[in-house]
Amino acid sequence: MPLIVIKAYPKNEKTKQEIAEEITRVFTEKWGCSREAVTVKIESYTPEDWQREVKEREIDPHSHEMLILEGRRQF
């Protein structure tokens, strides 16, 4: 606890590692869990696959559950 899954366009390994470290830092500070409890996974999608694989299958059907949608707060 927690499992954080990021779906995004491809980035280099250095950038992905930096993002995972920063997310882990924020989560331990704000969520109050230990570093050992945090798991971060980054899934890469090409721009061609993003619309079908992520937006249509995961974002659109669950848009009412998104805390931030297209850069805007939903709460």
C-alpha positions in Angstrom: 0.0 0.0 0.0 0.0 2.2 -2.0 0.4 1.1 -5.6 0.8 4.1 -7.9 0.4 3.4 -11.6 1.4 6.1 -14.1 0.3 5.8 -17.7 2.2 8.2 -20.0 4.0 8.7 -23.2 7.5 7.1 -23.2 10.3 8.8 -21.4 13.9 7.8 -20.8 14.8 5.7 -17.8 16.5 8.5 -15.9 13.4 10.7 -16.1 11.1 7.8 -15.0 13.3 7.0 -12.0 13.4 10.7 -11.0 9.6 10.8 -11.2 9.2 7.6 -9.2 11.5 8.9 -6.5 9.6 12.3 -6.3 6.2 10.6 -6.2 7.5 8.3 -3.4 8.8 11.3 -1.4 5.5 13.1 -1.8 3.5 10.1 -0.9 5.5 9.3 2.3 5.2 12.9 3.4 1.5 13.5 2.6 0.0 10.0 2.9 2.0 9.2 6.0 3.2 5.7 4.8 6.7 4.4 5.0 8.9 4.4 1.9 8.9 0.6 1.9 5.1 0.6 1.5 5.2 2.6 -1.8 5.2 0.8 -5.2 5.4 2.9 -8.4 4.9 1.5 -11.9 5.2 3.5 -15.1 3.5 2.2 -18.2 4.4 3.7 -21.5 2.0 4.3 -24.4 2.8 5.7 -27.8 0.7 8.7 -28.8 -1.0 6.4 -31.4 -2.1 4.0 -28.7 -3.0 6.5 -26.0 -6.4 7.4 -27.3 -7.6 3.8 -27.6 -5.7 2.1 -24.7 -5.9 4.8 -22.1 -8.4 7.6 -22.9 -11.2 5.5 -24.3 -10.8 2.5 -22.0 -9.8 4.1 -18.7 -10.2 7.9 -18.6 -13.5 8.5 -20.3 -15.6 5.7 -18.6 -14.3 6.9 -15.2 -14.0 10.6 -15.7 -16.4 11.3 -12.8 -13.8 9.6 -10.5 -10.8 11.6 -11.6 -9.5 14.1 -9.1 -7.8 16.0 -11.8 -9.0 15.7 -15.4 -7.1 17.3 -18.3 -5.2 19.6 -15.8 -8.3 20.8 -14.0 -9.4 19.9 -10.4 -12.6 17.9 -10.4 -13.5 18.4 -6.7 
